Structure formats: C-alpha cells, structure tokens
Amino acid sequence: MTMYLREARSGRNCDTRPDQAALAAALLTALCVSATLPTTAHAQTGPYPNRPIKMIVPVAPGGGADAVARMVADKMSQSLGKTIVVENKAGGSGSIASIEVARAEPDGYTLVQCYVATHSTNPAVLKLSYDPIADFAPVGMMGKTSNVLVVSSDSTAKTLQDFISLARAKPGVLNFSSAGAGSATHLIMEYLENQAKVDLTHIPYKGAAPAMQDLLAGRVDAMFPSLTTALPHIKSGKLRALAVASEARDPAAPEVPTVAEQGFPGFSAIQWWGLCAPAKTPAPVVATLNKALNDALGQPAIQARFVEMAAEPTPISPAQFGAFLKEEAGKWSKLVKDTNLKVD
C-alpha cells in the first residue's frame, strides 16, 4: 500500500489495479482533509462568547429563583452580545440540573443558577451525584433575600407562637409545602421543628411555585419560602407572615418579626441565588461571565426590581463567591449534625 501511495504522490503512471488506485486516492484525500481540521477548529473558536449560552434554572417556572434568573440573564445577554437561553429543569431539589451542568463541557456555554438548595442544604442532608464545591466553577452571586414563615390568611395562627401551639396540640396534623426534599424551604422548617419541638408533615413539590400554589389554594397549612416569592401574596392579603428567618427584620417587611426574637435566639437562614459553571471552565471565561453578571446587577433598573422583589443584588468576585459557597456548605452540615436533623 505504501508503494502505491508513494507512486500516486509522485505522479508516475503505475500498472495498478483500479481498486488499488482508488484506495490510494481516497487515502490522499483523507490526509488532505485531516490537515485542514486544526485550522477550521481554530477558526470556530474565536472570542468568547460566539454563540448562545444556556442557563439551567433548577426550579419550576414562576417562583422567585426563576424570576431572578430570567431578569439577570436578559441583562447579561445585552452585555455579552449573545443570548442567554433560560431552561427550567426542576426535580431532585435542584440536583437534576446541577448534575447536568457538572457533567457539561467546561466551555462557558452551559451554566446553572446555583442556589441555597443545590449548594448548601442538599449536600448537608442528601446523597448527591455531584460535589457542590469540586464539580463547579463559581462565577458570582445574583442576590439574596430572607425566608419567611407564611400561613393562609384564614389560619387561626396570628403569630409564630400561635402556630407552634397549634402544632403541639395536633402532632403530625399540620403540614407544610416545600420546593423539594433538602431544599431551603424544607430544611429551614425542619430546623424550626427541631428548635420548637413540634412535629409537622412535609409535602415536597418540584419547585417553590407549585408549593406556593397549593398553599394559596388551602391544600397545605404553611410554607417557609423566600420573601421574594411570598411578598406579593402577603401584600395582597392572601397570606399572613409569621416570622422571617434572617438575623434582623427585613426592610421589605419590617413589621414581620424574626424567628430569633420570638423565642429562638441564634435562628438564622437566608435564601440566595448565584451562577456556576462546570469545574475547569477557563478563568478568562469565568471572568467574562462575572463582569457581565456584576454589570447587570449594577443597572438601576435591576436594582429597583430587586427592591420590589424584597431581594438584595450582591455583586462579588468568583473568589468571594467560592469562599461563600464553602462557608454555606459548612454551616448547614454543622447545623444538621448539631441538631441531629433527619430528612427522609
């Protein structure tokens, strides 16, 4: 075969069989094509980004996390010059979306809206197929807000102590909805159960939106959602806020006392949203995304919208966000261990 190739390259006429000549020609063509591939691939790479980016949101459409993601993605798209396509992928308290992004190509074109469930509470109580620290490159934080204990306006519970008294009088009868097993909306209520020594029945949903819908419809008794999700319904009078889980009262609802000031000192938990890429995403790509994110958060229109949503925009660097993720994971793991919280 080598002889036929050499003769074909030299251009000499050879007495070869037709099939051997065709084979030689085919091999030469393959060599020529393969020689051009590096140049073609290099030409397709170009500056980042040169095509649309996918941001996977690990909850169902309609909740606070989804609203924040879409708002930020829109402004980031304008800054980057390429569309960020938001794709909702609920399930497993955010683990399904997180696993997909953890296994994605680390090229900056597949991102996840990481948040308190996927990178703080889930790892503390669930066996996951991803490592919230090792499998991701932190890009930056979108924002944060308080969690708030809410009941229907028809509930007889007017205060946190009323709610606890009802729960103690009827162990296991009162129930609560959550965005999923292991989510912040679940674990914060478990934390309260542990501290107040009450027994509530947990009803998990695929995201905060459907969990809130059933609370509004009267099919469940209580929920501990983000203030971003609950505030419109509190203002409309459909829900009653009993307590916020943050260390201090929230400026968006200053009339609502904290859990800590109602007999549970030290009780503190917040809801937060961020942006993560797969581990090993190149640092320049992460830096580009971080700048676009922080530029978006600095826009007056975004800041005004965050205030309306009872949230606080939080522009920080990838390094700062990475340190925050490690601190959060450690805090929730310690809390679960110290309080012996069990999640079925």
N, C-alpha and C positions, 0 to 999 in steps of 0.2 A: 504494500500500500504506500510505503514511504517513497518507493521508486516512482510510482505513478504521480504522486503529489509533486515531487521534485521536477518531473518532466512537464507537468502541467504548468508549473510556475515559470519554467524556462521558456515555454512557448514552443518547444520542439514537437514535431509530429511524431507520434508513437503508434506502434501497432498494438493497440489495446482493445480489449473487448468493449462494446458500448456500455455495459453496466459498470465496468471499472472506470471508464472515463466520466460517467455521470456521477459516480461516487466521489471521484476526485474533485469535480466541480462543486458538488454540494459541500464538501469539507472546506474548500476555499471560501465559499460564500459564508459559511458559519464562522470562519475565522475573521472575516471582514466585519460581520455584524457584531461579534463579541468585542472587537477592537473599538467599536464606536460606543459601547454601552457606558463606560465611565463618563465620557463627555456628556451623554444625554442625561444621566442621573444627576450630574453636577448642575446642568442647566435647569433641571426641575427643582432643585433645592432652593436656591435663591434666598433672599432675606425673609425672616420670619415676621409675621405670618404671610403666606402666599395663597392660602385657601381658607374656607370657613373652619371655625373651631366649634367643637361640640362641648357643651357644659351639661353634664348629667346632674339633675336635681333629684336627690334620693327620697322625695316625698311626693304625694299626690298633688295635682294642681289645686290652687285655691287657698292654701294656707299661708302663713306669714313667711316661711322659708322660701316658698315658691315666688311670692311677690317680690321679696328682696332680690332673689336670683335674677328674675326677669328684668327688674329695674337696673341692676348693676350691669348685666350682660348687654343691655341696649346701649348704655353709655360707653362701655368698654369697646363695643363694636365700632362706634364712631371714632374712638381714639386710635384703634388698631387699623382701621380701614378695611377690616374683614368682618363678616357677620359671625356672631357667636350664636349658635343654634342651641336653644334650651330644650332638653329632653327629660321629661319626668320618668323616673323609674323607681317606683315605690316598692316596698317589700323588705322583710327582714330587718325592720328598723333602720333602713339605710344600708344594710350590708350588701345587698344585691348590687346596688350602684357602685358601692365602694370597691367590691371585688372586681367589677368590670374595669374600673379605671386603674386599679392597682396592677392589673394584667395587661393594660393597653400599652401601645408603643410610646416610649417616653420622648415624644417629639413636640409636645405642646399643643396638639390638636384634639386631645381628649382630656377634659378636666372634670372635677367633681366639686359640687358645693358641699364641702365637708362641714359638719356642724356638731353640736354638743353630743348628739346620739352616736354618730358614726365614729367619733374620735375621742370621746370622753366616757360616756355612760355605758355604751355597748361593750367596750373592751373590759370594763370592770366586772361585768356580770355574765357575759355570753362567751361561748366558744366560737371564735371567728376564724374565717379562712384568710384573713389578712392581718397584717401588723399595722396599727394606726400610725406608727412612727416610721418604721423601717421601709414600708412599702409606698411612701408618698413623699413628694417634694412640696413643702409648704410654700404657697405663693403669697398669701396675705389674708387679713381678716376683712370681712364685709361690714359687720356691725354686731351689736349685742343689745339685749333687752332683758327685762325681768320676766320671771314666770309668775303667774297669778292663779290662785285657787278661786274657781268660779262655780256657782250653782245656778240653777234656774231661778228666775225672779219669783216663781211660785213656791220655791222651797221655804220651809219654816226656819231654816238656818239663816240668821241675820249676821252672825259673827263666826269667827273661827271656832270659838268655844262652843257655840251652839251646834256647829257641825260635828265637833268631837263628841259632844254629849249624845247626839243622835246616833253616832256610830257605836258608842259604848253601850247604848241601850239596846241596839239591834246588831250584834256582831255578825258580820258577813252579809247583812241585808243591803246596806248602802253600797253602791257600785260607782266606779269611775271609768271614764274612757281615756285612752292614751293614743299616741301616734304609733305605738308598736311596743312590743316587749323589749325592754332595755333602753327605750328612748328616755329623754329627759322628762317628758310628761309622765312617764311611768315611774322612773326611779325617784323623782322628787316626791311623788305621792307615797311611794314605799318608805322613803325617808321620814315623811310626816307620820305615817302609820307606826313606824318603829319608835319615834320620839313620843308620840301621843298614846302609845299602847292601845291602838284600835285595830280592828280587822275589817278591811274593805274588799270588795270583789273587783278584780281587774278585768276590764274588757278592752283588749287591744284592737287597733284598727291599722290600716295601711296609710298612715299619714294623719296630720292634725286636722285637715279639712273634713274628712268623713267622721272623725271622732267628735269634732265640734258640731257637725250637722245633727248627730244623734243626741247630743246634749241639748241643743236648741229645740229638738223635736220632743224632748221629755223622755227619751228612751233610756237615758242614763242619768245619774244623780249629780255627778261632779266631774271636774277636769282641772288639770294644772297646766294649761297651755302657756305659750308666750303671751306677753301683754300685747304684742303686735297682732296676734290672731284674735285675742279676746276683746280688745278695747272697743271696736265698733259696736259689738253686741252689748258691752257694758254701758256705753253711751246711749244706745237705743232703748235701754231698759229691759232687754230680754234676758240678760244675765246679771247676777249680783256678785261683785268681787268681795271675797272674804279676807284675803291676805296676799301680799307679794312675797316671793322667796328671796329677794335681794337683801343685802345688808341694810340698806336705807330705803325709805319710801321713794317711789319712782316719781319724777317730776311730771310725767304724763298722767298720773293718777295719785296726787299727793294725799287725797282723802283716804286711800286704802292703806291700812297699817301693815307692817311686816309681820311675818310669822314669828320672828325673834322677839319683837316687842309684845307679843301676845302669849308669852309664857314659855318660849323655846329659844333661849339665848344661844347664839352661835349658828343658828339655822341660816344657811346661805347657799343659793344656787342661781345661776344665770343661764339664759339662752344666748347662744352666739352662732354666727354663720361665717364661714371662711371659704377660701378657694385653694384646692390642692391639685397637683399634677402627679403623674406616676413618678416613682423614685427614678433617679438617674436622668431626669429631664435636664438638659443643658442649662447651666447657670445663666447664660445670656437670655435664653428663652424665658426662664423664671423671672428675670429682672424686667424684661419687656412686659410680661403679664402683670407684674406687681405695679409697675409705673402706670399702666392703663387702669388698673383697679383703683389705685390711690388717686389718680386724676379724676376718675368717675366720682369717687366719694367726696372730692373737694368741690364739686359743682354745686352751686347754690340750690338748683332745682332738686338735686338728690338729697341734700341736707334738709331741705324743707319737707320733702316727702318722708324722710326718716323720722322727723319730729312728729309728723302726722300719724306715723305708724308706731309711735312710742318706742322707737329704736334710736340707737346712737351709732353713727358711722365711725368706724375705727380703722383709719389708715395706719398700717405699720409695715415694717420690712419683713422679708421672708425669714430672716434670722430671728426677729422678735416673735413672729407667729410660730416658728418652730419651737421656741422656748415655751411659749404659751401652751402649745399642744402637749408638751411633755409635762408641764405643771398640772394641767387639767386632768390628764390621764392618771397621774399620780394621786391627785386629790380624790378622785372618785374611787379609785382602787382602795385607797386607805379608808375612805368612808364606808365602803361596802364591808371591808374586813373588820373595822372597829365596831360597826353596828350589827354585824352578822346578818346583813340583808340577804335574802334569798329570792331569786327570780326564777319562776317555773317556766 
